[in-house]
Amino acid sequence: MTLTVLTPVYNDWTALTALVGALDRELAHRQRTATLLIVDDGSADPSDGIAQFEVAALTSVEVLHLRRNLGHQRAIAIGLAYLEAGAAPDAVVVMDADGEDRPEDVNRLLDTLEAEGSSRVVFAERTRRSEGRVFASLYWAYRFIHLLLTGERVRVGNFSVIPRQLLRRLVAVSDLWNHYAAAVFHARIPFTTIPTRRGTRYAGGSQMNFVSLVTHGLSAMSVFGDRIGVRLLIVTCASAGFIVSVAGALVVWHAVSGTSIPAWVATGGLATIVLLFLLFATSLGFVFIILAGRGNPGFLPFREFAHYVSHTTSLPVRRLNVDHHLPGN
């Protein structure tokens, strides 16, 4: 199996250096070889100062420099399209460079891929998270809203392995430009998951701030815009039908009993009907915008990725004997 590990990096070169060593040891332990493709997402700090890597399993370390910062989801899209157009390895491992995607789980992903006959994308599903209570609460709320609006549970991140035949399908999915995992789900590309734990960052803090996290979450939901629009339309119509039924019942009750309807009830009911009408119009317009956009393929990664590539460089590596590089030697 020819294998490439793809990781996006934005200024996080210290963590990347630690990742290279840990990843190389894990692959060497199973006598696997791979190339490493680092997608430099418009870093302000240059990668030129990285020392020579001493590796046994990694045959090369290449840096794909982007013209500007695009965000890690789009950096992944560019990297995948670049690989599919060029080397087209048998499998591509996608992982973050900060250590939270544990290198020791890479072999587990590859074992599952082989057991599945390279017929599915294999995602790492985190069974435990280690963030603080505030983040955990907000993340739970986001997962609930995501499930409510899209019908899909948030289960996985970027950490995964993609077989070649499914990579060819994925780079023709325009949703990949917004969110990698959501694009796989929405395009109905076969996938499976394995349980994993969240690793510890090698160095520094997260490169994502609150705005970036919110944008990331909304990007994932935007992939399912068609589902969200239809669900909002259904809920609005159901609510409007309920309100109209209640209003009709009040009118009949007033006519039969002769009891007057309080002014605040009439005013509130009218305001609710007007609000529901506005929500219905908004939902209907949203649905038609989404449906009209289905005729436009938008950004196709395999066709347009080259516009964002500046150049590539190779980082220096010194090959070691595999036995010498195994843990304990």
Phi and psi restraints in degrees (value plus and minus 20) as a CYANA .aco file:
   2 THR   PHI    -101.8   -61.8
   2 THR   PSI     112.2   152.2
   3 LEU   PHI    -152.0  -112.0
   3 LEU   PSI     117.5   157.5
   4 THR   PHI    -146.2  -106.2
   4 THR   PSI     115.4   155.4
   5 VAL   PHI    -122.3   -82.3
   5 VAL   PSI     104.0   144.0
   6 LEU   PHI    -130.4   -90.4
   6 LEU   PSI     109.0   149.0
   7 THR   PHI    -160.7  -120.7
   7 THR   PSI     107.4   147.4
   8 PRO   PHI    -101.6   -61.6
   8 PRO   PSI     123.9   163.9
   9 VAL   PHI    -156.4  -116.4
   9 VAL   PSI     116.3   156.3
  10 TYR   PHI    -152.0  -112.0
  10 TYR   PSI      78.6   118.6
  11 ASN   PHI      45.4    85.4
  11 ASN   PSI     -19.0    21.0
  12 ASP   PHI    -114.5   -74.5
  12 ASP   PSI      33.5    73.5
  13 TRP   PHI     -93.2   -53.2
  13 TRP   PSI     -49.9    -9.9
  14 THR   PHI     -84.4   -44.4
  14 THR   PSI     -66.1   -26.1
  15 ALA   PHI     -84.5   -44.5
  15 ALA   PSI     -57.9   -17.9
  16 LEU   PHI     -80.9   -40.9
  16 LEU   PSI     -61.6   -21.6
  17 THR   PHI     -78.8   -38.8
  17 THR   PSI     -62.1   -22.1
  18 ALA   PHI     -86.7   -46.7
  18 ALA   PSI     -58.3   -18.3
  19 LEU   PHI     -82.0   -42.0
  19 LEU   PSI     -63.4   -23.4
  20 VAL   PHI     -78.1   -38.1
  20 VAL   PSI     -66.3   -26.3
  21 GLY   PHI     -83.5   -43.5
  21 GLY   PSI     -65.9   -25.9
  22 ALA   PHI     -87.1   -47.1
  22 ALA   PSI     -62.2   -22.2
  23 LEU   PHI     -84.9   -44.9
  23 LEU   PSI     -61.7   -21.7
  24 ASP   PHI     -82.4   -42.4
  24 ASP   PSI     -61.8   -21.8
  25 ARG   PHI     -83.5   -43.5
  25 ARG   PSI     -61.9   -21.9
  26 GLU   PHI     -85.8   -45.8
  26 GLU   PSI     -62.9   -22.9
  27 LEU   PHI     -87.2   -47.2
  27 LEU   PSI     -60.6   -20.6
  28 ALA   PHI     -83.6   -43.6
  28 ALA   PSI     -54.3   -14.3
  29 HIS   PHI     -80.1   -40.1
  29 HIS   PSI     -51.2   -11.2
  30 ARG   PHI    -124.4   -84.4
  30 ARG   PSI      -8.1    31.9
  31 GLN   PHI      35.3    75.3
  31 GLN   PSI      21.3    61.3
  32 ARG   PHI    -124.5   -84.5
  32 ARG   PSI     130.6   170.6
  33 THR   PHI    -140.7  -100.7
  33 THR   PSI     134.3   174.3
  34 ALA   PHI    -178.7  -138.7
  34 ALA   PSI     140.3   180.3
  35 THR   PHI    -122.8   -82.8
  35 THR   PSI     131.6   171.6
  36 LEU   PHI    -133.3   -93.3
  36 LEU   PSI     104.1   144.1
  37 LEU   PHI    -130.9   -90.9
  37 LEU   PSI      94.8   134.8
  38 ILE   PHI    -119.1   -79.1
  38 ILE   PSI     101.9   141.9
  39 VAL   PHI    -115.4   -75.4
  39 VAL   PSI      86.2   126.2
  40 ASP   PHI     -99.6   -59.6
  40 ASP   PSI      86.2   126.2
  41 ASP   PHI    -103.8   -63.8
  41 ASP   PSI      39.4    79.4
  42 GLY   PHI      45.3    85.3
  42 GLY   PSI      20.3    60.3
  43 SER   PHI     -81.6   -41.6
  43 SER   PSI     122.4   162.4
  44 ALA   PHI     -98.7   -58.7
  44 ALA   PSI     -52.0   -12.0
  45 ASP   PHI    -107.4   -67.4
  45 ASP   PSI     106.4   146.4
  46 PRO   PHI     -93.3   -53.3
  46 PRO   PSI     136.0   176.0
  47 SER   PHI    -111.5   -71.5
  47 SER   PSI     -17.2    22.8
  48 ASP   PHI     -83.4   -43.4
  48 ASP   PSI     -47.8    -7.8
  49 GLY   PHI    -101.9   -61.9
  49 GLY   PSI     -19.2    20.8
  50 ILE   PHI     -89.4   -49.4
  50 ILE   PSI     110.8   150.8
  51 ALA   PHI     -92.5   -52.5
  51 ALA   PSI     149.6   189.6
  52 GLN   PHI     -84.6   -44.6
  52 GLN   PSI     114.7   154.7
  53 PHE   PHI    -106.4   -66.4
  53 PHE   PSI     116.6   156.6
  54 GLU   PHI    -122.2   -82.2
  54 GLU   PSI      90.3   130.3
  55 VAL   PHI    -152.5  -112.5
  55 VAL   PSI     136.2   176.2
  56 ALA   PHI    -138.0   -98.0
  56 ALA   PSI     -56.8   -16.8
  57 ALA   PHI    -119.3   -79.3
  57 ALA   PSI     -47.1    -7.1
  58 LEU   PHI    -105.3   -65.3
  58 LEU   PSI      97.6   137.6
  59 THR   PHI    -101.5   -61.5
  59 THR   PSI     -44.5    -4.5
  60 SER   PHI    -179.8  -139.8
  60 SER   PSI     134.9   174.9
  61 VAL   PHI    -148.2  -108.2
  61 VAL   PSI      90.6   130.6
  62 GLU   PHI    -134.4   -94.4
  62 GLU   PSI     122.8   162.8
  63 VAL   PHI    -132.4   -92.4
  63 VAL   PSI     104.1   144.1
  64 LEU   PHI    -120.1   -80.1
  64 LEU   PSI      87.8   127.8
  65 HIS   PHI    -108.3   -68.3
  65 HIS   PSI     106.4   146.4
  66 LEU   PHI    -110.6   -70.6
  66 LEU   PSI     134.2   174.2
  67 ARG   PHI     -86.8   -46.8
  67 ARG   PSI     -49.4    -9.4
  68 ARG   PHI    -174.6  -134.6
  68 ARG   PSI     147.1   187.1
  69 ASN   PHI     -91.7   -51.7
  69 ASN   PSI     106.4   146.4
  70 LEU   PHI    -135.4   -95.4
  70 LEU   PSI     -34.9     5.1
  71 GLY   PHI      77.7   117.7
  71 GLY   PSI     131.0   171.0
  72 HIS   PHI     -86.8   -46.8
  72 HIS   PSI     -49.8    -9.8
  73 GLN   PHI     -86.2   -46.2
  73 GLN   PSI     -62.7   -22.7
  74 ARG   PHI     -95.0   -55.0
  74 ARG   PSI     -49.8    -9.8
  75 ALA   PHI     -83.2   -43.2
  75 ALA   PSI     -59.0   -19.0
  76 ILE   PHI     -84.2   -44.2
  76 ILE   PSI     -63.3   -23.3
  77 ALA   PHI     -79.4   -39.4
  77 ALA   PSI     -64.4   -24.4
  78 ILE   PHI     -83.5   -43.5
  78 ILE   PSI     -64.7   -24.7
  79 GLY   PHI     -81.5   -41.5
  79 GLY   PSI     -63.1   -23.1
  80 LEU   PHI     -84.8   -44.8
  80 LEU   PSI     -62.6   -22.6
  81 ALA   PHI     -85.7   -45.7
  81 ALA   PSI     -57.7   -17.7
  82 TYR   PHI     -82.9   -42.9
  82 TYR   PSI     -63.0   -23.0
  83 LEU   PHI     -87.8   -47.8
  83 LEU   PSI     -62.7   -22.7
  84 GLU   PHI     -84.8   -44.8
  84 GLU   PSI     -53.7   -13.7
  85 ALA   PHI     -98.6   -58.6
  85 ALA   PSI     -40.2    -0.2
  86 GLY   PHI    -135.9   -95.9
  86 GLY   PSI    -113.7   -73.7
  87 ALA   PHI     -85.7   -45.7
  87 ALA   PSI     -55.1   -15.1
  88 ALA   PHI      26.2    66.2
  88 ALA   PSI      43.7    83.7
  89 PRO   PHI     -87.3   -47.3
  89 PRO   PSI     145.8   185.8
  90 ASP   PHI     -84.5   -44.5
  90 ASP   PSI     -50.7   -10.7
  91 ALA   PHI    -170.9  -130.9
  91 ALA   PSI     129.1   169.1
  92 VAL   PHI    -145.9  -105.9
  92 VAL   PSI     103.4   143.4
  93 VAL   PHI    -112.2   -72.2
  93 VAL   PSI     107.0   147.0
  94 VAL   PHI    -126.5   -86.5
  94 VAL   PSI     104.3   144.3
  95 MET   PHI    -172.8  -132.8
  95 MET   PSI     134.6   174.6
  96 ASP   PHI     -99.5   -59.5
  96 ASP   PSI     137.4   177.4
  97 ALA   PHI    -115.2   -75.2
  97 ALA   PSI     -19.8    20.2
  98 ASP   PHI    -107.1   -67.1
  98 ASP   PSI     -27.1    12.9
  99 GLY   PHI      82.9   122.9
  99 GLY   PSI     -34.1     5.9
 100 GLU   PHI     -90.2   -50.2
 100 GLU   PSI     -47.2    -7.2
 101 ASP   PHI    -110.6   -70.6
 101 ASP   PSI      90.1   130.1
 102 ARG   PHI     -97.0   -57.0
 102 ARG   PSI     108.4   148.4
 103 PRO   PHI     -77.9   -37.9
 103 PRO   PSI     -50.2   -10.2
 104 GLU   PHI     -86.6   -46.6
 104 GLU   PSI     -35.1     4.9
 105 ASP   PHI    -107.9   -67.9
 105 ASP   PSI     -29.2    10.8
 106 VAL   PHI     -82.1   -42.1
 106 VAL   PSI     -65.3   -25.3
 107 ASN   PHI     -83.1   -43.1
 107 ASN   PSI     -54.3   -14.3
 108 ARG   PHI     -86.3   -46.3
 108 ARG   PSI     -60.4   -20.4
 109 LEU   PHI     -81.4   -41.4
 109 LEU   PSI     -63.8   -23.8
 110 LEU   PHI     -88.4   -48.4
 110 LEU   PSI     -57.7   -17.7
 111 ASP   PHI     -81.4   -41.4
 111 ASP   PSI     -61.7   -21.7
 112 THR   PHI     -87.5   -47.5
 112 THR   PSI     -59.1   -19.1
 113 LEU   PHI     -79.3   -39.3
 113 LEU   PSI     -64.6   -24.6
 114 GLU   PHI     -86.4   -46.4
 114 GLU   PSI     -58.5   -18.5
 115 ALA   PHI     -85.6   -45.6
 115 ALA   PSI     -50.0   -10.0
 116 GLU   PHI    -106.1   -66.1
 116 GLU   PSI     -16.8    23.2
 117 GLY   PHI      47.9    87.9
 117 GLY   PSI       9.2    49.2
 118 SER   PHI      33.8    73.8
 118 SER   PSI      16.6    56.6
 119 SER   PHI    -124.7   -84.7
 119 SER   PSI     -24.1    15.9
 120 ARG   PHI    -160.2  -120.2
 120 ARG   PSI     131.0   171.0
 121 VAL   PHI     -93.7   -53.7
 121 VAL   PSI     115.5   155.5
 122 VAL   PHI    -130.3   -90.3
 122 VAL   PSI      97.2   137.2
 123 PHE   PHI    -121.4   -81.4
 123 PHE   PSI     128.3   168.3
 124 ALA   PHI    -107.9   -67.9
 124 ALA   PSI      99.3   139.3
 125 GLU   PHI    -123.1   -83.1
 125 GLU   PSI      96.7   136.7
 126 ARG   PHI     -93.9   -53.9
 126 ARG   PSI     105.9   145.9
 127 THR   PHI    -110.8   -70.8
 127 THR   PSI     -39.5     0.5
 128 ARG   PHI    -158.9  -118.9
 128 ARG   PSI     122.7   162.7
 129 ARG   PHI    -140.2  -100.2
 129 ARG   PSI     132.9   172.9
 130 SER   PHI    -139.9   -99.9
 130 SER   PSI      -4.9    35.1
 131 GLU   PHI     -94.9   -54.9
 131 GLU   PSI     149.2   189.2
 132 GLY   PHI     -89.0   -49.0
 132 GLY   PSI     153.8   193.8
 133 ARG   PHI     -85.4   -45.4
 133 ARG   PSI     -58.3   -18.3
 134 VAL   PHI     -83.3   -43.3
 134 VAL   PSI     -68.4   -28.4
 135 PHE   PHI     -82.8   -42.8
 135 PHE   PSI     -62.6   -22.6
 136 ALA   PHI     -81.8   -41.8
 136 ALA   PSI     -59.4   -19.4
 137 SER   PHI     -86.2   -46.2
 137 SER   PSI     -65.9   -25.9
 138 LEU   PHI     -83.9   -43.9
 138 LEU   PSI     -58.2   -18.2
 139 TYR   PHI     -86.7   -46.7
 139 TYR   PSI     -59.4   -19.4
 140 TRP   PHI     -83.1   -43.1
 140 TRP   PSI     -62.8   -22.8
 141 ALA   PHI     -82.2   -42.2
 141 ALA   PSI     -61.1   -21.1
 142 TYR   PHI     -83.3   -43.3
 142 TYR   PSI     -63.4   -23.4
 143 ARG   PHI     -81.4   -41.4
 143 ARG   PSI     -59.1   -19.1
 144 PHE   PHI     -85.4   -45.4
 144 PHE   PSI     -66.9   -26.9
 145 ILE   PHI     -83.6   -43.6
 145 ILE   PSI     -61.7   -21.7
 146 HIS   PHI     -80.4   -40.4
 146 HIS   PSI     -65.6   -25.6
 147 LEU   PHI     -84.5   -44.5
 147 LEU   PSI     -61.6   -21.6
 148 LEU   PHI     -83.7   -43.7
 148 LEU   PSI     -60.9   -20.9
 149 LEU   PHI    -107.1   -67.1
 149 LEU   PSI     -52.2   -12.2
 150 THR   PHI    -130.2   -90.2
 150 THR   PSI     -41.8    -1.8
 151 GLY   PHI      60.6   100.6
 151 GLY   PSI     -14.3    25.7
 152 GLU   PHI    -134.0   -94.0
 152 GLU   PSI     113.5   153.5
 153 ARG   PHI     -99.0   -59.0
 153 ARG   PSI     121.0   161.0
 154 VAL   PHI    -101.3   -61.3
 154 VAL   PSI      90.6   130.6
 155 ARG   PHI    -143.0  -103.0
 155 ARG   PSI     -47.8    -7.8
 156 VAL   PHI    -154.4  -114.4
 156 VAL   PSI     146.4   186.4
 157 GLY   PHI    -136.3   -96.3
 157 GLY   PSI    -158.5  -118.5
 158 ASN   PHI    -103.3   -63.3
 158 ASN   PSI     -46.5    -6.5
 159 PHE   PHI     -83.6   -43.6
 159 PHE   PSI      94.5   134.5
 160 SER   PHI    -189.4  -149.4
 160 SER   PSI     154.7   194.7
 161 VAL   PHI    -153.9  -113.9
 161 VAL   PSI     115.6   155.6
 162 ILE   PHI    -138.1   -98.1
 162 ILE   PSI     104.5   144.5
 163 PRO   PHI     -94.4   -54.4
 163 PRO   PSI     138.0   178.0
 164 ARG   PHI     -77.0   -37.0
 164 ARG   PSI     -65.8   -25.8
 165 GLN   PHI     -84.8   -44.8
 165 GLN   PSI     -49.0    -9.0
 166 LEU   PHI    -104.8   -64.8
 166 LEU   PSI     -45.4    -5.4
 167 LEU   PHI     -82.7   -42.7
 167 LEU   PSI     -58.6   -18.6
 168 ARG   PHI     -81.9   -41.9
 168 ARG   PSI     -55.8   -15.8
 169 ARG   PHI     -93.6   -53.6
 169 ARG   PSI     -61.1   -21.1
 170 LEU   PHI     -85.8   -45.8
 170 LEU   PSI     -58.3   -18.3
 171 VAL   PHI     -93.7   -53.7
 171 VAL   PSI     -23.2    16.8
 172 ALA   PHI    -120.8   -80.8
 172 ALA   PSI     -11.5    28.5
 173 VAL   PHI    -119.8   -79.8
 173 VAL   PSI      96.4   136.4
 174 SER   PHI     -86.0   -46.0
 174 SER   PSI     -46.9    -6.9
 175 ASP   PHI     -82.7   -42.7
 175 ASP   PSI     -39.0     1.0
 176 LEU   PHI     -79.1   -39.1
 176 LEU   PSI     -46.0    -6.0
 177 TRP   PHI     -84.8   -44.8
 177 TRP   PSI     -47.6    -7.6
 178 ASN   PHI    -116.5   -76.5
 178 ASN   PSI     -63.9   -23.9
 179 HIS   PHI    -180.0  -140.0
 179 HIS   PSI     102.9   142.9
 180 TYR   PHI     -83.9   -43.9
 180 TYR   PSI     -78.4   -38.4
 181 ALA   PHI     -83.3   -43.3
 181 ALA   PSI     -62.7   -22.7
 182 ALA   PHI     -82.5   -42.5
 182 ALA   PSI     -54.3   -14.3
 183 ALA   PHI     -84.1   -44.1
 183 ALA   PSI     -59.9   -19.9
 184 VAL   PHI     -81.6   -41.6
 184 VAL   PSI     -66.2   -26.2
 185 PHE   PHI     -86.5   -46.5
 185 PHE   PSI     -66.3   -26.3
 186 HIS   PHI     -88.2   -48.2
 186 HIS   PSI     -53.3   -13.3
 187 ALA   PHI    -102.7   -62.7
 187 ALA   PSI     -18.5    21.5
 188 ARG   PHI      38.3    78.3
 188 ARG   PSI      18.1    58.1
 189 ILE   PHI     -99.0   -59.0
 189 ILE   PSI     110.5   150.5
 190 PRO   PHI     -78.6   -38.6
 190 PRO   PSI     118.1   158.1
 191 PHE   PHI    -169.7  -129.7
 191 PHE   PSI     142.5   182.5
 192 THR   PHI    -162.9  -122.9
 192 THR   PSI     152.4   192.4
 193 THR   PHI    -153.6  -113.6
 193 THR   PSI     136.8   176.8
 194 ILE   PHI    -149.4  -109.4
 194 ILE   PSI     126.9   166.9
 195 PRO   PHI     -95.1   -55.1
 195 PRO   PSI     118.3   158.3
 196 THR   PHI    -162.5  -122.5
 196 THR   PSI     144.8   184.8
 197 ARG   PHI    -125.0   -85.0
 197 ARG   PSI     132.0   172.0
 198 ARG   PHI     -95.6   -55.6
 198 ARG   PSI     110.9   150.9
 199 GLY   PHI    -102.2   -62.2
 199 GLY   PSI     159.7   199.7
 200 THR   PHI    -122.5   -82.5
 200 THR   PSI     117.7   157.7
 201 ARG   PHI     -78.7   -38.7
 201 ARG   PSI     119.1   159.1
 202 TYR   PHI     -91.6   -51.6
 202 TYR   PSI     -58.6   -18.6
 203 ALA   PHI    -181.1  -141.1
 203 ALA   PSI     129.4   169.4
 204 GLY   PHI      48.1    88.1
 204 GLY   PSI    -191.2  -151.2
 205 GLY   PHI    -127.3   -87.3
 205 GLY   PSI     155.7   195.7
 206 SER   PHI     -84.9   -44.9
 206 SER   PSI     123.2   163.2
 207 GLN   PHI    -102.5   -62.5
 207 GLN   PSI     -26.4    13.6
 208 MET   PHI    -120.0   -80.0
 208 MET   PSI     105.5   145.5
 209 ASN   PHI    -114.5   -74.5
 209 ASN   PSI    -194.9  -154.9
 210 PHE   PHI     -80.6   -40.6
 210 PHE   PSI     -63.3   -23.3
 211 VAL   PHI     -81.9   -41.9
 211 VAL   PSI     -61.6   -21.6
 212 SER   PHI     -83.5   -43.5
 212 SER   PSI     -60.7   -20.7
 213 LEU   PHI     -85.1   -45.1
 213 LEU   PSI     -62.8   -22.8
 214 VAL   PHI     -84.3   -44.3
 214 VAL   PSI     -63.3   -23.3
 215 THR   PHI     -81.6   -41.6
 215 THR   PSI     -60.2   -20.2
 216 HIS   PHI     -80.8   -40.8
 216 HIS   PSI     -65.2   -25.2
 217 GLY   PHI     -84.9   -44.9
 217 GLY   PSI     -63.3   -23.3
 218 LEU   PHI     -86.3   -46.3
 218 LEU   PSI     -53.8   -13.8
 219 SER   PHI     -82.9   -42.9
 219 SER   PSI     -60.6   -20.6
 220 ALA   PHI     -83.4   -43.4
 220 ALA   PSI     -61.8   -21.8
 221 MET   PHI     -90.9   -50.9
 221 MET   PSI     -51.5   -11.5
 222 SER   PHI     -83.5   -43.5
 222 SER   PSI     -47.1    -7.1
 223 VAL   PHI     -80.3   -40.3
 223 VAL   PSI     -51.7   -11.7
 224 PHE   PHI    -120.4   -80.4
 224 PHE   PSI      12.4    52.4
 225 GLY   PHI     -76.4   -36.4
 225 GLY   PSI     -55.9   -15.9
 226 ASP   PHI     -84.3   -44.3
 226 ASP   PSI     -63.7   -23.7
 227 ARG   PHI     -85.4   -45.4
 227 ARG   PSI     -63.3   -23.3
 228 ILE   PHI     -81.4   -41.4
 228 ILE   PSI     -64.7   -24.7
 229 GLY   PHI     -81.3   -41.3
 229 GLY   PSI     -64.8   -24.8
 230 VAL   PHI     -86.2   -46.2
 230 VAL   PSI     -61.2   -21.2
 231 ARG   PHI     -85.3   -45.3
 231 ARG   PSI     -61.5   -21.5
 232 LEU   PHI     -83.0   -43.0
 232 LEU   PSI     -59.4   -19.4
 233 LEU   PHI     -84.7   -44.7
 233 LEU   PSI     -62.7   -22.7
 234 ILE   PHI     -83.6   -43.6
 234 ILE   PSI     -66.1   -26.1
 235 VAL   PHI     -83.1   -43.1
 235 VAL   PSI     -61.4   -21.4
 236 THR   PHI     -84.1   -44.1
 236 THR   PSI     -63.7   -23.7
 237 CYS   PHI     -84.8   -44.8
 237 CYS   PSI     -61.7   -21.7
 238 ALA   PHI     -84.1   -44.1
 238 ALA   PSI     -61.7   -21.7
 239 SER   PHI     -85.5   -45.5
 239 SER   PSI     -62.2   -22.2
 240 ALA   PHI     -83.2   -43.2
 240 ALA   PSI     -61.9   -21.9
 241 GLY   PHI     -82.0   -42.0
 241 GLY   PSI     -59.9   -19.9
 242 PHE   PHI     -85.0   -45.0
 242 PHE   PSI     -65.1   -25.1
 243 ILE   PHI     -83.9   -43.9
 243 ILE   PSI     -62.7   -22.7
 244 VAL   PHI     -83.3   -43.3
 244 VAL   PSI     -59.5   -19.5
 245 SER   PHI     -83.4   -43.4
 245 SER   PSI     -63.8   -23.8
 246 VAL   PHI     -82.9   -42.9
 246 VAL   PSI     -63.2   -23.2
 247 ALA   PHI     -82.7   -42.7
 247 ALA   PSI     -61.5   -21.5
 248 GLY   PHI     -83.4   -43.4
 248 GLY   PSI     -60.8   -20.8
 249 ALA   PHI     -83.4   -43.4
 249 ALA   PSI     -58.7   -18.7
 250 LEU   PHI     -85.3   -45.3
 250 LEU   PSI     -59.9   -19.9
 251 VAL   PHI     -84.3   -44.3
 251 VAL   PSI     -64.7   -24.7
 252 VAL   PHI     -83.1   -43.1
 252 VAL   PSI     -63.5   -23.5
 253 TRP   PHI     -81.1   -41.1
 253 TRP   PSI     -59.8   -19.8
 254 HIS   PHI     -85.6   -45.6
 254 HIS   PSI     -60.6   -20.6
 255 ALA   PHI     -88.5   -48.5
 255 ALA   PSI     -57.7   -17.7
 256 VAL   PHI     -97.5   -57.5
 256 VAL   PSI     -66.3   -26.3
 257 SER   PHI    -109.0   -69.0
 257 SER   PSI     -39.8     0.2
 258 GLY   PHI      55.5    95.5
 258 GLY   PSI     -15.7    24.3
 259 THR   PHI     -97.7   -57.7
 259 THR   PSI     115.3   155.3
 260 SER   PHI     -95.2   -55.2
 260 SER   PSI     126.9   166.9
 261 ILE   PHI    -108.8   -68.8
 261 ILE   PSI     105.8   145.8
 262 PRO   PHI     -75.8   -35.8
 262 PRO   PSI     126.2   166.2
 263 ALA   PHI     -81.7   -41.7
 263 ALA   PSI     -57.5   -17.5
 264 TRP   PHI     -86.8   -46.8
 264 TRP   PSI     -50.9   -10.9
 265 VAL   PHI     -88.3   -48.3
 265 VAL   PSI     -64.5   -24.5
 266 ALA   PHI     -83.7   -43.7
 266 ALA   PSI     -63.3   -23.3
 267 THR   PHI     -85.2   -45.2
 267 THR   PSI     -65.3   -25.3
 268 GLY   PHI     -83.5   -43.5
 268 GLY   PSI     -59.6   -19.6
 269 GLY   PHI     -84.7   -44.7
 269 GLY   PSI     -62.8   -22.8
 270 LEU   PHI     -84.0   -44.0
 270 LEU   PSI     -62.5   -22.5
 271 ALA   PHI     -83.0   -43.0
 271 ALA   PSI     -58.9   -18.9
 272 THR   PHI     -85.1   -45.1
 272 THR   PSI     -62.0   -22.0
 273 ILE   PHI     -83.5   -43.5
 273 ILE   PSI     -62.4   -22.4
 274 VAL   PHI     -82.8   -42.8
 274 VAL   PSI     -62.9   -22.9
 275 LEU   PHI     -83.3   -43.3
 275 LEU   PSI     -63.4   -23.4
 276 LEU   PHI     -84.9   -44.9
 276 LEU   PSI     -56.0   -16.0
 277 PHE   PHI     -82.8   -42.8
 277 PHE   PSI     -62.3   -22.3
 278 LEU   PHI     -84.6   -44.6
 278 LEU   PSI     -61.8   -21.8
 279 LEU   PHI     -84.2   -44.2
 279 LEU   PSI     -58.7   -18.7
 280 PHE   PHI     -83.4   -43.4
 280 PHE   PSI     -65.4   -25.4
 281 ALA   PHI     -83.0   -43.0
 281 ALA   PSI     -61.6   -21.6
 282 THR   PHI     -84.4   -44.4
 282 THR   PSI     -66.4   -26.4
 283 SER   PHI     -82.4   -42.4
 283 SER   PSI     -62.6   -22.6
 284 LEU   PHI     -83.8   -43.8
 284 LEU   PSI     -63.4   -23.4
 285 GLY   PHI     -82.4   -42.4
 285 GLY   PSI     -60.1   -20.1
 286 PHE   PHI     -81.8   -41.8
 286 PHE   PSI     -63.6   -23.6
 287 VAL   PHI     -81.8   -41.8
 287 VAL   PSI     -64.0   -24.0
 288 PHE   PHI     -88.1   -48.1
 288 PHE   PSI     -54.6   -14.6
 289 ILE   PHI     -82.8   -42.8
 289 ILE   PSI     -64.8   -24.8
 290 ILE   PHI     -83.0   -43.0
 290 ILE   PSI     -65.9   -25.9
 291 LEU   PHI     -85.9   -45.9
 291 LEU   PSI     -57.3   -17.3
 292 ALA   PHI     -85.9   -45.9
 292 ALA   PSI     -53.5   -13.5
 293 GLY   PHI     -92.9   -52.9
 293 GLY   PSI     -35.2     4.8
 294 ARG   PHI     -86.2   -46.2
 294 ARG   PSI     -42.7    -2.7
 295 GLY   PHI    -100.3   -60.3
 295 GLY   PSI     -31.1     8.9
 296 ASN   PHI    -125.4   -85.4
 296 ASN   PSI      95.6   135.6
 297 PRO   PHI     -85.5   -45.5
 297 PRO   PSI     -37.3     2.7
 298 GLY   PHI      45.9    85.9
 298 GLY   PSI    -167.3  -127.3
 299 PHE   PHI     -96.2   -56.2
 299 PHE   PSI     100.8   140.8
 300 LEU   PHI    -127.3   -87.3
 300 LEU   PSI      91.4   131.4
 301 PRO   PHI     -73.8   -33.8
 301 PRO   PSI     -64.1   -24.1
 302 PHE   PHI     -85.8   -45.8
 302 PHE   PSI     -43.3    -3.3
 303 ARG   PHI    -114.6   -74.6
 303 ARG   PSI     -51.3   -11.3
 304 GLU   PHI    -139.8   -99.8
 304 GLU   PSI     -18.0    22.0
 305 PHE   PHI     -81.0   -41.0
 305 PHE   PSI     -54.3   -14.3
 306 ALA   PHI     -82.3   -42.3
 306 ALA   PSI     -43.1    -3.1
 307 HIS   PHI     -84.7   -44.7
 307 HIS   PSI     -42.4    -2.4
 308 TYR   PHI    -123.3   -83.3
 308 TYR   PSI     -22.6    17.4
 309 VAL   PHI    -110.5   -70.5
 309 VAL   PSI     106.5   146.5
 310 SER   PHI    -106.3   -66.3
 310 SER   PSI     -81.3   -41.3
 311 HIS   PHI    -187.7  -147.7
 311 HIS   PSI     153.0   193.0
 312 THR   PHI    -142.4  -102.4
 312 THR   PSI     129.0   169.0
 313 THR   PHI    -155.4  -115.4
 313 THR   PSI     137.0   177.0
 314 SER   PHI    -130.4   -90.4
 314 SER   PSI     110.7   150.7
 315 LEU   PHI    -104.5   -64.5
 315 LEU   PSI     126.9   166.9
 316 PRO   PHI     -89.0   -49.0
 316 PRO   PSI     115.5   155.5
 317 VAL   PHI    -153.5  -113.5
 317 VAL   PSI     128.9   168.9
 318 ARG   PHI    -141.5  -101.5
 318 ARG   PSI     102.6   142.6
 319 ARG   PHI     -95.9   -55.9
 319 ARG   PSI     113.0   153.0
 320 LEU   PHI    -131.3   -91.3
 320 LEU   PSI     140.1   180.1
 321 ASN   PHI     -88.3   -48.3
 321 ASN   PSI     117.9   157.9
 322 VAL   PHI     -79.5   -39.5
 322 VAL   PSI     -66.0   -26.0
 323 ASP   PHI     -80.7   -40.7
 323 ASP   PSI     -57.0   -17.0
 324 HIS   PHI     -87.6   -47.6
 324 HIS   PSI     -47.3    -7.3
 325 HIS   PHI    -113.3   -73.3
 325 HIS   PSI     -24.9    15.1
 326 LEU   PHI     -90.0   -50.0
 326 LEU   PSI     132.7   172.7
 327 PRO   PHI     -75.5   -35.5
 327 PRO   PSI     116.1   156.1
 328 GLY   PHI      75.4   115.4
 328 GLY   PSI     -28.3    11.7
